[in-house]
Amino acid sequence: MKKMGVIAIFIVVLGVVLSIYSIISFYNYFFYIKEDKLIVHKGVIKKTLLEIPFDRIQSINNEQNLIHRIFSVIKLNVDTAGSAKEEVQLYAIKEDVAQHLREYILDNRTDVVITSQAITEGEGTQIKSNNKEEIFKLSLLQLFKVGISANHLKSFGLILFFFFSVYDDLEEIGLDILTKAEEYLPIAQVIMQSIFMIIFLSILFMVVSFLISIVTTVLRYFGLTMYRIGDGFIIESGLLNRKQYAAKDSKIQILSWSQNLLQRMAGIYTTIMQQASTISAGNTKNATASGLTKEDVTNVSKYIFEEKYDDLETITWNSINKYYAYKLVLRWTWVFIAPIILLSFSQKYNLLLPGIILYGIIIWGCYLRYKKKQYGISENLIAIRGGAFGHQLSLMELHKVQNIKITQTPFQRRRKLSSLSIHTASATMQIPELYTDEAMGIKDYLLYKVESSYKPWM
């Protein structure tokens, strides 16, 4: 009892200390405008002062979760050039204050900034239009299609993660799970020898994974709407946590769209706009939309690339070396060969047959990846397409190339092959298994196009 009392006192004291710290932190976090800069003060023990010139601000995105909506506040994410993450996050800003802050920054910039509310024409700025045009809205039927065509392997991974977490928690409180499991091991062995039970458990996991995918899809993509404002896009979505992402045309380095097998059956696509500020930041800032039709994808592409998009109709597609397929098959063979041999010697034929079938499906997928992996280079664009049971296409304008790297492993050197990596300010496009002379020719051509172009990369 005495020990429990000490723990309770410790929890109360810790709660009071954290509450006091939060209050002091709240009053020490403030921002103001000075000349053409956004000034932010924050910190309790470690004081931080941020000065952000308006011209460095690339985008202002807002986020509004359920608590924000209740109190009529929003969170502003200010993204600047050259940063791997948001430079500033302004929490719990009143909506009218946030609107005034946007307008003031826009009116005092010498260049245009794209926001989640509007793109306004500043003094001396050239911009096409300020009208907010809705170019895509995800219907409930399309939302359901996105849910059923989602990557259910991720949901399966979440289930496994949940069980492992529960196992660790039970171990920490002193329950010997392995000892308890040994008591039921004979029953489990009998069950696993039944093909019916294997099929039943597989279907059960598939159903649970499917339900998790539907729920996460609704939470993320509910009410997804894409707007065209001036020279950029606004994408907003979310059920409980409503987010808005802004993407300016000049900042978009690579535009990708893809279809997995289920999306092909449903006739929908997923698009990703990779922006210059997303370098080393993962995908958190990429503007992503799912549930688009082929016509929607074409319209988005024409907004970004304009007449250059027509290059796709005349582009020449080139295949890569078949060594790419051999390498994929060899990797997966090493993964499966030991389990298959073990099951054969132990005469576990009820498990061996599904394993062989799975291996065959994966090898067929490797062949499809090789056949679909192609690249094309036109006067203005470089395009790379791929996929196994689905399709994927990535497009980039040539003048946005930042760096080109040719790599060669000892196995590639024997076959006079190389891999080409084309780096941009947001991500990397890769063309594997090319003849070295071919890779050098592509590198020289791309460098020539970059050096002879006067177009800005952002």
C-alpha positions, -999 to 999 in steps of 0.1 A, spaced: 0 0 0 28 24 9 45 17 -25 12 24 -43 9 57 -24 43 68 -34 35 60 -71 3 80 -69 21 110 -54 47 108 -81 20 107 -108 3 137 -93 35 157 -90 45 148 -125 11 159 -138 14 193 -120 49 199 -133 39 190 -169 8 213 -166 29 242 -154 55 236 -182 27 235 -208 12 268 -195 46 285 -195 54 271 -230 20 284 -243 27 320 -231 63 318 -244 52 308 -279 41 338 -299 47 353 -334 45 387 -351 53 404 -383 83 427 -386 88 444 -420 88 415 -445 96 388 -420 76 363 -399 91 363 -364 84 333 -341 95 331 -304 92 297 -286 108 276 -259 109 275 -221 144 262 -211 158 265 -246 147 298 -262 144 298 -300 139 328 -323 130 322 -360 130 349 -386 115 338 -419 115 363 -448 83 362 -468 101 354 -500 114 321 -485 79 309 -478 69 283 -504 35 272 -491 11 276 -461 -10 245 -454 -36 243 -427 -47 213 -406 -79 211 -386 -87 180 -365 -118 174 -345 -106 194 -315 -97 223 -337 -132 223 -352 -148 224 -318 -128 255 -308 -129 271 -343 -91 272 -346 -66 257 -371 -30 247 -373 -8 264 -399 22 246 -414 46 271 -430 69 255 -455 101 273 -467 126 267 -494 155 244 -485 139 228 -455 133 191 -451 102 197 -429 79 226 -421 99 255 -409 72 267 -385 40 251 -371 16 276 -356 -8 258 -333 -44 267 -324 -46 299 -344 -80 315 -347 -94 313 -382 -97 350 -387 -62 356 -375 -49 328 -398 -67 344 -427 -53 379 -420 -18 364 -417 -20 347 -451 -33 378 -467 -6 400 -452 22 376 -464 7 374 -498 3 412 -502 39 418 -491 57 392 -512 77 399 -543 68 364 -556 38 343 -553 31 319 -524 6 291 -526 -17 286 -497 -44 262 -487 -70 290 -489 -61 310 -520 -34 321 -544 -34 358 -546 -16 381 -570 10 401 -552 25 433 -565 47 426 -595 36 389 -596 23 371 -627 -3 346 -620 -30 331 -643 -61 333 -622 -74 337 -586 -106 317 -592 -110 285 -572 -120 258 -596 -130 224 -584 -115 198 -607 -121 166 -588 -142 155 -559 -142 120 -545 -177 105 -543 -189 79 -518 -188 52 -545 -152 62 -554 -143 63 -517 -155 27 -514 -135 17 -544 -104 33 -529 -110 14 -497 -114 -20 -513 -84 -15 -536 -61 -3 -509 -29 -21 -499 -43 -47 -476 -8 -60 -467 -3 -28 -447 -34 -36 -427 -22 -72 -422 11 -57 -409 -9 -36 -384 -26 -67 -371 7 -84 -366 21 -53 -349 -9 -53 -326 -4 -89 -315 34 -84 -310 27 -53 -289 2 -72 -267 27 -100 -263 54 -75 -252 30 -58 -227 20 -92 -212 57 -102 -209 65 -69 -191 38 -75 -164 52 -110 -157 30 -134 -177 50 -162 -193 32 -165 -227 55 -191 -241 49 -215 -212 12 -210 -215 14 -216 -252 31 -249 -248 0 -263 -231 -20 -256 -263 7 -266 -287 -6 -301 -295 -40 -286 -303 -25 -259 -325 -5 -285 -344 -37 -305 -351 -55 -274 -362 -26 -263 -385 -26 -297 -402 -61 -291 -413 -64 -274 -447 -99 -262 -438 -86 -244 -407 -57 -228 -427 -82 -215 -452 -106 -203 -425 -78 -184 -407 -66 -169 -440 -101 -157 -448 -104 -143 -413 -72 -123 -416 -82 -111 -450 -116 -99 -438 -100 -81 -408 -74 -65 -430 -101 -54 -455 -121 -37 -427 -90 -19 -414 -83 -7 -449 -118 6 -453 -117 25 -420 -82 40 -426 -93 50 -461 -124 68 -449 -105 86 -422 -78 98 -447 -97 104 -479 -133 113 -469 -144 144 -487 -113 145 -509 -115 175 -532 -89 189 -556 -90 226 -566 -72 245 -592 -62 280 -580 -39 302 -602 -7 282 -609 -13 255 -583 -34 229 -567 -52 226 -534 -60 191 -521 -81 187 -490 -93 155 -473 -100 138 -440 -129 129 -418 -117 136 -382 -84 153 -391 -91 176 -420 -59 185 -439 -52 207 -469 -21 205 -490 -9 231 -515 12 223 -546 25 250 -569 32 239 -605 68 252 -605 75 233 -573 62 200 -586 93 180 -597 78 146 -605 42 137 -612 34 100 -607 2 80 -611 -3 44 -605 -28 15 -604 -25 -17 -584 -44 -48 -596 -76 -40 -577 -75 -3 -588 -73 -15 -624 -104 -35 -619 -121 -5 -602 -109 19 -629 -93 44 -605 -58 59 -601 -36 74 -574 -16 105 -582 14 118 -563 29 153 -568 64 153 -554 74 188 -545 108 205 -542 106 210 -505 100 174 -497 137 164 -500 147 141 -471 113 145 -456 96 113 -467 62 117 -483 46 138 -457 45 169 -479 37 152 -512 3 161 -525 -15 127 -529 -50 120 -543 -67 87 -549 -98 76 -567 -91 96 -599 -103 84 -633 -81 83 -664 -97 116 -675 -89 132 -642 -53 121 -644 -50 135 -679 -65 169 -668 -41 172 -639 -11 163 -661 -21 189 -687 -24 216 -660 12 209 -649 30 201 -682 6 220 -705 15 213 -742 45 193 -732 22 165 -721 15 157 -757 51 143 -759 38 111 -744 19 104 -776 51 103 -797 77 92 -771 98 61 -779 98 36 -751 129 16 -744 132 -16 -724 159 -25 -699 183 -55 -699 169 -89 -690 195 -92 -662 169 -71 -642 145 -101 -643 173 -126 -634 182 -106 -604 147 -104 -591 141 -141 -596 173 -150 -579 165 -128 -548 131 -144 -543 145 -179 -550 169 -175 -521 140 -165 -499 119 -195 -507 144 -223 -513 152 -230 -476 115 -232 -464 105 -253 -494 133 -278 -488 125 -279 -451 88 -286 -457 97 -313 -483 119 -332 -459 94 -329 -430 66 -340 -454 44 -310 -446 27 -312 -480 -3 -292 -468 20 -262 -463 43 -270 -492 17 -267 -519 6 -231 -509 43 -222 -506 50 -234 -542 20 -216 -555 30 -183 -538 66 -187 -552 52 -192 -587 30 -160 -584 60 -140 -572 82 -152 -601 54 -143 -625 53 -109 -609 91 -105 -614 87 -113 -651 59 -87 -654 80 -61 -636 108 -67 -661 85 -64 -691 68 -32 -679 100 -14 -668 106 10 -696 117 46 -701 113 73 -727 129 106 -733 114 134 -754 124 169 -762 109 181 -729 101 151 -707 115 120 -692 90 92 -684 95 60 -666 69 33 -663 67 0 -644 46 -21 -621 40 -59 -618 3 -67 -616 -5 -30 -618 8 1 -637 29 31 -627 41 61 -647 64 90 -635 69 122 -655 95 149 -651 105 179 -671 142 177 -683 152 211 -669 144 200 -633 173 175 -632 196 183 -604 222 155 -605 228 123 -624 247 93 -610 258 61 -628 265 31 -605 279 -3 -614 282 -34 -593 308 -61 -600 281 -83 -615 270 -55 -638 306 -47 -648 310 -82 -662 279 -77 -684 288 -41 -693 257 -28 -675 250 1 -652 221 17 -633 212 53 -638 199 76 -610 183 109 -619 181 132 -589 157 161 -585 150 185 -557 123 161 -544 131 125 -553 151 102 -575 140 85 -608 160 53 -614 166 33 -646 182 0 -637 202 -24 -659 212 -3 -689 242 -9 -711 269 14 -698 273 32 -732 235 38 -732 235 52 -697 264 76 -706 245 88 -736 214 95 -715 235 113 -690 252 135 -716 218 144 -732 202 153 -699 231 175 -689 230 192 -722 192 199 -719 197 213 -684 227 235 -692 210 249 -724 177 257 -706 169 290 -690 138 277 -673 139 278 -635 137 244 -618 113 257 -591 
